[in-house]
Amino acid sequence: MHFTEIKETADTYFMPTYAHFPVALEHGENATYFDSEGKAYIDFTAGIGVNALGTNDEGWKTAVKAQLDKLQHTSNLYYNETVAKAAKAICEKSGFPKVLFCNSGAEANECAIKLARKYSFDKYGEGRYNIVSLKNSFHGRTMATITATGQDHYHEFFTPFLEGFRYAEAGDCKALEDMLDGTVCAVMLEVIQGEGGVLETPQEFIEFVRTVCDENDVLLIFDEVQTGVGRTGKLFAYETVGVKPDILTTAKGIGGGLPMGACLCRAELGNTLTAGTHGTTFGGNPVACAGALAVLERLDDAFLAEVSVKGEYIREKVKAFTDVESVRGRGLMIGIDLKTKKAGEIAKKCCENGLLILTAKSALRMLPPLTITYEEIDKGLLILERVLSE
Ligand SMILES: Cc1ncc(COP(=O)(O)O)c(C=O)c1O
């Protein structure tokens, strides 16, 4: 099909929940995509932080195809070697001894919320169910996770939202401490708020939260759906701040492009969710797990160090571009504030000129594949530089 036909078909049948760029992507190699008309694009998006190993990665495809040749799905009623190996790999590499696999970031956060509430219920009984999350956070689109999301515009239309969520300002230690009034079971935060604009949660605040959580036996949840799986130059961003949460959620890059999420926790919490209290039909699907194993095997120390170097390389170059106010982020999670131009307009023009780039609130955002080459980076930056100087 040509683009017009693809667009017309999609627009006829899709619920209009996305403002699409006028492009139909067809195939690609690493961080270079081609559309239905054969035009090339440099990819600074990785499908919003998903294609950790880029597209068409030989090792990843071989692993996924090998699993497809055996069994595509088993349900969680039976054991499977690939799924067991993926669980071992993520637990050993992340530093958390227990995992629950699911299919998305929102589901991983749903699991974290249920786990925190049940842990508290088992230990203290009823009434200690509140979760504190941060203003400007983003935790997903399900009813619980939009409730946890600390942005007012997500809290329209879908009333009633869930009971038991409170919102603290990142950096306001006193406000957060005041909220821990004996009815709170967990604090949930992103080390870097991704959808909120690529904003780092202040280090001292994260350390403070860890301390008050310990003092009050409140669980600390890090939502690493976007920051996890090598994105910040460490396997998980908690390593960059030196503060370990009790529960860590991740998704996006973990399956290398297949739908997958994971909720990890420390040993003491590991047997809280028991048979019948939580579950998922698709979660821990063997094909997704084969993809995850390939991703996790690739992300060794040398690979992760290179993610940091590439990120620095991009940040240094972008700083000098016309209209750039500031550049921030870690590893290959990059936010750019512009002085006068609108990020959305720039993203549109970049797309017209062969660069796929994201926005996050008023910032431009880059989440390229972790395997992006310097040649691809330079090509993409050249397009961005030109667009910004127009
Ligand atoms: C930090 C964070 N949490 C949760 C989510 C939701 O993930 P998903 O869209 O896979 O449900 C996202 C998605 O952007 C995210 O960035």
The ligand as an ORCA input file, in Angstrom:
! r2SCAN-3c Opt
* xyz 0 1
  C       7.763      6.306     33.576
  C       6.657      5.610     32.851
  N       5.849      4.785     33.528
  C       4.865      4.110     32.919
  C       4.631      4.254     31.570
  C       3.518      3.478     30.908
  O       4.058      2.467     30.145
  P       3.148      1.692     29.060
  O       2.804      2.694     28.016
  O       4.023      0.586     28.572
  O       1.965      1.200     29.794
  C       5.458      5.095     30.824
  C       5.218      5.282     29.382
  O       5.660      6.224     28.775
  C       6.499      5.795     31.477
  O       7.311      6.628     30.808
*
